[in-house]
Amino acid sequence: MPQARKNQISLDATSTYHCISRCVRRQFLCGRDAHTGKDFSHRRDWIRSRVFELQAILAIDICAYAVMSNHVHLVLCVQRQAALSWDDREVAERWLKLFGGKPLLRSFVAGEKLSDAQLNAVSTWIAKYRERLFSISWFMRCLNEPIARQANAEDNVTGRFWEGRFKSQALLDEASVVAAMAYVDLNPVRAGMTESPEESDYTSIQQRVLEQDPKIAAGEPASIEALSEDLRSAIGRLMPFPGQATTEEAAANPERIIPYEIQDYLALVDWSGRAIVEGKRGKIPDNLPPILERLKIDPENYVHFINRTQKSRFHGFIGSVKSMRSLAEGFGRSFLKGQAAAAALFSPG
């Protein structure tokens, strides 16, 4: 039986989660229909555009993404403190970008004079909206519902586009975050759609490779021409690595920076992609990326994880045995499934 979402998401334990939504009906909902030859890949643009639109409104950053033909992977980092720091007007303005809102709320944003009773009502609504603006469940709801309506309108049908619930996995420590990001970025390689990460369309790894061009990173208009057509249509900023953040950003919001070097991560994903391809012949590439050693990740079990053979042994939580036991105590549970896989993948710190 699926666990209640409140028993899967604890911002006190971790702010970072791997989320997955899958389509129903048939694969070509977001890809090419093998029966008719009709291509629905443009819906992947819809999804990515919406992801970045939501990132600009909610207090949730995108660490990694992969939009596949029938499912989408996201690694999301909740910025609760950012949402708590917004004043009431900013919360209301952000909420109104998502929904029409109550007339009284719109009057508040417009600066109209309200009675004490009206202000009390607005304050109550804003307290509720503030929590939703850093809720993963609301992020996924605001992502999936508009996409479903667009696709159903295009197909002239009614009914579900997505499965009933999105899946989420809590990423409990730095090692689990970087492993999950690489897992997400390598989806097209693992599916046989491409042999190199940088050629993987609709992924954060392709975007990060392209953003390594200093002109693109600086946002110069001419440099945008170097981006592929599909990426140019929905470019948005991913949660940065240290070298990608300005000094002011690093000082003001250190929690909004991925604590690894971008070159180390790119090397890890490149190595992992080779391991996936060569792994078909049972070979793991030489020259292990240093980041594996620093994060105390076992190389052989990491390759199994990237290839899904070990990832299936994890359930709603990924991290070291110590972090999983600590979280179990926080939930008032004696045990979390996946500790054997955790012990194999993440060496004791």
C-alpha positions in Angstrom: 0.0 0.0 0.0 1.4 3.4 -0.9 2.7 5.5 2.0 0.9 8.8 2.8 2.9 11.7 1.4 3.4 13.2 4.9 5.3 10.0 5.7 7.6 10.4 2.7 8.4 14.1 2.8 10.0 15.6 5.8 11.7 19.0 5.3 13.3 18.6 8.7 15.2 15.6 7.4 16.1 16.8 3.9 15.1 19.5 1.5 15.9 17.5 -1.7 13.7 14.9 -3.4 13.6 12.8 -6.5 10.2 13.0 -8.1 8.8 10.9 -11.0 5.5 11.3 -12.9 4.4 8.8 -15.5 1.9 9.0 -18.3 -0.9 6.6 -18.7 -2.5 5.2 -21.9 0.3 4.9 -24.4 4.0 5.9 -24.7 3.5 8.4 -27.6 1.7 10.7 -25.2 5.0 12.6 -25.1 6.9 10.9 -27.9 6.4 9.3 -31.3 3.4 7.0 -32.0 4.9 3.9 -33.6 1.4 3.0 -35.1 0.6 6.3 -36.9 4.0 8.0 -37.0 2.6 11.1 -35.4 5.1 12.9 -33.2 4.0 14.3 -29.8 7.5 15.3 -28.7 6.4 18.9 -28.5 4.7 18.0 -25.3 8.1 17.6 -23.7 8.7 21.3 -24.4 5.4 22.0 -22.6 6.6 20.1 -19.6 10.1 21.6 -19.4 8.7 25.1 -19.9 6.2 24.6 -17.1 8.9 23.3 -14.8 11.0 26.5 -15.1 7.9 28.7 -14.9 7.1 27.1 -11.6 10.7 27.4 -10.3 10.4 31.1 -10.9 7.2 31.3 -8.7 7.6 28.7 -6.0 10.4 28.3 -3.5 11.7 25.2 -5.1 14.8 24.9 -7.2 15.5 22.4 -10.0 18.7 20.4 -9.5 18.2 17.9 -12.4 15.5 17.0 -14.8 14.8 14.5 -17.7 11.7 14.7 -19.8 11.2 11.3 -21.4 8.6 10.0 -23.9 6.3 8.7 -21.2 7.6 10.1 -17.8 9.5 12.9 -16.2 12.2 12.9 -13.6 12.9 15.9 -11.3 15.4 16.4 -8.5 13.8 19.2 -6.5 15.3 21.2 -3.7 12.8 23.0 -1.4 13.8 26.5 -0.2 11.5 26.8 2.8 13.5 29.7 4.4 13.1 31.7 1.2 9.3 31.3 1.3 9.2 32.2 5.0 11.2 35.4 4.3 8.7 36.7 1.7 6.3 39.4 2.9 2.6 38.9 2.6 2.3 40.9 -0.6 5.0 38.8 -2.4 3.3 35.6 -1.3 0.0 36.9 -2.7 1.6 38.1 -5.9 3.3 34.7 -6.5 0.0 32.8 -5.7 -1.9 35.0 -8.2 0.6 34.0 -10.9 -0.6 30.4 -10.5 -4.3 30.9 -9.8 -7.0 33.6 -10.3 -7.3 34.0 -6.6 -10.1 35.5 -4.5 -11.3 39.1 -5.4 -10.3 40.2 -1.9 -6.7 38.9 -2.4 -6.5 40.7 -5.7 -7.7 43.9 -3.9 -4.9 43.4 -1.3 -2.2 43.1 -4.0 -3.6 46.2 -5.7 -3.1 48.2 -2.5 -6.8 48.9 -2.0 -7.9 49.9 1.5 -9.4 46.9 3.4 -11.2 46.6 6.7 -9.6 44.8 9.7 -11.9 41.8 9.1 -10.9 41.7 5.4 -7.2 41.9 6.3 -7.6 39.1 8.8 -9.2 36.9 6.1 -6.3 37.8 3.7 -3.7 37.0 6.4 -5.3 33.5 6.9 -5.3 32.8 3.2 -1.7 34.0 2.8 -0.5 31.7 5.6 -2.0 28.8 3.7 -0.6 29.9 0.4 2.9 30.4 1.8 3.1 26.8 2.8 1.9 25.7 -0.6 4.6 27.8 -2.3 7.3 25.5 -0.8 5.3 22.2 -1.1 6.5 19.5 -3.5 3.0 18.2 -3.7 1.7 21.6 -4.9 4.7 21.9 -7.3 3.8 18.6 -8.9 0.1 19.4 -9.0 0.8 22.8 -10.7 3.0 21.0 -13.2 0.8 18.0 -14.0 -2.7 19.4 -14.2 -2.1 22.1 -16.9 -0.1 19.6 -19.0 -2.9 17.0 -18.7 -5.5 19.6 -19.8 -3.4 20.7 -22.8 -2.8 17.1 -23.9 -6.4 16.1 -23.6 -7.5 19.2 -25.5 -5.1 18.4 -28.3 -6.3 14.7 -28.4 -9.9 15.7 -27.9 -10.3 13.3 -25.1 -11.0 13.3 -21.4 -9.5 11.3 -18.6 -6.1 10.9 -17.0 -2.9 11.9 -18.7 -0.7 11.1 -15.6 -0.8 8.2 -13.1 -2.8 9.1 -10.0 0.2 9.9 -7.8 3.7 11.0 -8.5 6.5 9.1 -6.8 9.0 10.7 -4.5 12.3 9.6 -2.9 13.9 11.6 -0.1 17.6 12.2 -0.8 19.1 12.2 2.7 22.7 13.3 2.1 25.1 14.7 -0.4 26.1 11.3 -1.8 22.4 10.4 -2.5 21.8 13.8 -4.1 24.6 13.5 -6.6 23.8 9.8 -7.3 20.1 10.7 -8.0 21.1 13.6 -10.2 23.3 11.4 -12.3 20.6 8.8 -12.5 18.1 11.3 -13.8 20.6 12.9 -16.3 21.5 9.5 -17.7 17.9 8.4 -18.5 18.2 8.8 -22.3 21.6 7.0 -22.3 20.1 4.1 -20.3 17.1 4.0 -22.6 19.3 3.7 -25.7 18.1 7.0 -27.1 21.7 8.4 -27.2 25.2 7.3 -26.3 26.4 10.5 -24.8 25.0 12.7 -22.0 25.6 16.0 -23.9 23.4 14.7 -26.7 20.5 13.8 -24.4 17.7 16.2 -25.3 15.4 17.5 -22.5 17.9 16.8 -19.7 19.6 19.0 -17.3 23.0 17.5 -18.2 22.7 18.8 -21.8 21.7 22.2 -20.4 24.7 22.2 -18.0 27.1 21.2 -20.7 25.9 24.0 -23.0 25.9 26.5 -20.1 29.6 25.8 -19.6 30.1 28.1 -22.6 31.1 31.3 -20.8 29.0 33.5 -23.1 25.9 31.4 -22.5 26.5 31.4 -18.8 26.7 35.2 -18.9 23.4 35.4 -20.8 24.7 37.2 -23.8 22.0 37.4 -26.5 24.3 36.3 -29.3 25.4 33.2 -27.4 21.9 31.9 -27.1 22.2 31.0 -30.8 24.6 28.2 -29.7 21.7 26.5 -27.9 19.7 23.9 -29.6 16.3 25.0 -30.8 14.3 23.0 -28.3 16.4 24.2 -25.4 16.3 27.8 -26.5 12.5 27.8 -26.3 12.4 27.0 -22.5 15.8 28.0 -21.0 15.6 28.5 -17.3 18.3 28.5 -14.6 19.1 25.3 -12.8 20.3 25.3 -9.2 23.9 26.3 -9.7 27.2 24.7 -8.7 29.7 27.0 -6.8 31.5 28.2 -9.9 28.2 29.1 -11.6 26.9 31.4 -8.7 27.9 35.0 -8.2 29.8 36.0 -5.1 26.7 37.8 -3.9 24.5 34.7 -4.4 27.0 32.4 -2.7 27.2 34.7 0.3 23.4 35.4 0.6 22.1 32.0 -0.2 24.7 29.2 0.3 21.9 26.7 0.7 20.8 27.4 -2.9 24.1 26.1 -4.4 24.9 22.5 -5.1 28.0 21.8 -2.9 30.2 20.1 -5.6 32.3 21.5 -8.5 30.6 21.4 -11.9 33.6 19.8 -13.6 33.5 17.0 -11.0 29.9 16.4 -11.7 30.3 16.5 -15.5 33.1 14.0 -15.2 31.0 11.7 -13.1 28.1 11.7 -15.5 30.5 11.2 -18.5 32.1 8.2 -16.7 28.7 6.9 -15.7 27.4 7.1 -19.3 30.4 5.1 -20.5 29.8 2.5 -17.7 26.2 2.1 -18.8 27.2 1.5 -22.4 30.2 -0.7 -21.6 28.3 -2.4 -18.8 26.4 -4.4 -21.4 29.7 -6.2 -21.9 30.3 -6.4 -18.1 33.0 -3.8 -18.0 33.4 -0.8 -15.7 35.6 2.0 -17.1 39.0 2.7 -15.6 40.0 6.0 -14.0 37.3 6.4 -11.4 36.0 10.0 -10.9 37.5 11.4 -7.7 34.0 12.5 -6.6 33.1 8.9 -5.9 35.9 8.5 -3.4 35.1 11.8 -1.7 31.5 10.9 -1.3 32.3 7.4 -0.3 30.3 5.8 -3.0 31.1 2.2 -4.0 31.9 2.3 -7.8 30.6 -1.1 -8.7 27.3 -0.7 -6.8 27.0 2.8 -8.1 27.0 1.4 -11.7 24.3 -1.1 -10.6 22.3 1.9 -9.2 22.7 3.9 -12.4 21.5 0.9 -14.4 18.4 0.5 -12.1 19.5 -2.9 -10.9 20.1 -1.6 -7.4 17.9 1.5 -7.4 14.8 -0.7 -7.3 16.0 -1.9 -3.9 15.5 1.6 -2.5 12.0 2.8 -1.8 10.9 6.3 -0.6 14.3 7.2 0.7 17.9 7.2 -0.6 20.9 7.8 1.6 23.4 6.2 4.0 22.3 3.6 6.6 22.9 6.2 9.3 20.7 8.8 7.7 17.9 6.3 7.0 17.9 5.1 10.6 17.8 8.7 11.8 14.9 9.5 9.5 13.0 6.4 10.7 13.3 7.6 14.2 11.9 11.0 13.1 8.9 9.3 11.6 8.4 7.1 14.7 9.2 4.0 12.7 11.6 1.2 13.6 12.8 0.5 10.1 12.9 2.0 6.5 13.2 -0.4 3.5 16.4 -0.1 1.5 19.0 -0.2 4.2 20.8 -3.2 2.7 21.1 -1.3 -0.6 22.2 1.8 1.3 25.0 -0.2 3.0 26.2 -1.5 -0.3 26.2 1.8 -2.2 27.3 4.2 0.5 30.3 3.3 2.5 30.2 4.3 6.2 31.2 7.9 6.8 
